[in-house]
Amino acid sequence: MGNDAVGTNYKITLFTEGIMDQMHVDVETKKIMPEAEREALAKVLQVGIKAVITLTPSMAVLDPGSIEQTTIKAKRVEDNRKK
């Protein structure tokens, strides 16, 4: 994600809320951070993502190892949108 504090694991979840498609992004940090730093990092990442895709996702900045890995790699995108 182009930020030195962000680790290599992330997960993007797409879902429908009402009639609108939404996106939530979970990212892991490289090291454990205080909550205030995680919140500030989430805002920086939101702005960066919005600049590229013009959508502001909800964000969660998680401690290292928080995103489940079922194989060697974590599942990166989960599409739960109504079809």
N, C-alpha and C positions, 0 to 999 in steps of 0.2 A: 504493500500500500504506500510505499515511498516515505515511511516515517520510521526513524531509528528505534522508537519505543515499541513498535508493533512487531510481534513474532511472525512465524511463517504460517500458522493455522488461522483460518477464518471460515465463516459459514454465512452464506446468503440465503435467506428464506423469503420466498415470494408468497403472498397470500392476498385474498380478497377481503376487503372490509366495506360492507355495503355494496356499492357498485364499482368501487375503485380498487385497482390493484395497488398493493403496498409492498414495501421491501424492508426487511430487518437484517442488519449485519452484525454478526458476532465476530470479534477479533480477539486474539490472545496477545498479551504483552510479552516482551522478552523476560521481564522480571516482575515480581510482585510490586504493585504500586498502591499508594493510599487512594482512597475513594475520590478525593478532590482532584488528584492528578488523572485518574481514569475518566472522570466526567469532563475535564478540560480536553483530554485527548479525544474523547468521543465527539466533542463539538468541532475540533479541528478536522477530524476525519469526515464528519458529515458535510462540512463546507467543501472539502476536497472532492467528495463523491458527487455532490450537487453540481459542482463546476463542470464535471465531465458528463453526467447523465441527466441533468436538470430535474432530478428527483431527490428530495431529502429523505433518506432512510432513517428509521429508528436504529439506534446503535446500542451495543453493549460491549464494553471493553472488559475482558475477562483475564483472570490470572493464567499464567502458563499451565498447559495441561488440562484446561477446562473443557475444551471442545472434544467430544467423543470421536475416537478414531476406530473404525471397525476393521480396517485393513491397514496397510502401510501408510496410506494417505487418508486424511479426513474427507468426508463428503463435503464438497464445496458449495453446491447449490441444491436447495430443496424447494420444489415448486408445489405449493399447496393451493394454488389459485383454482377457483371454480371454473369449470370448463363449459 
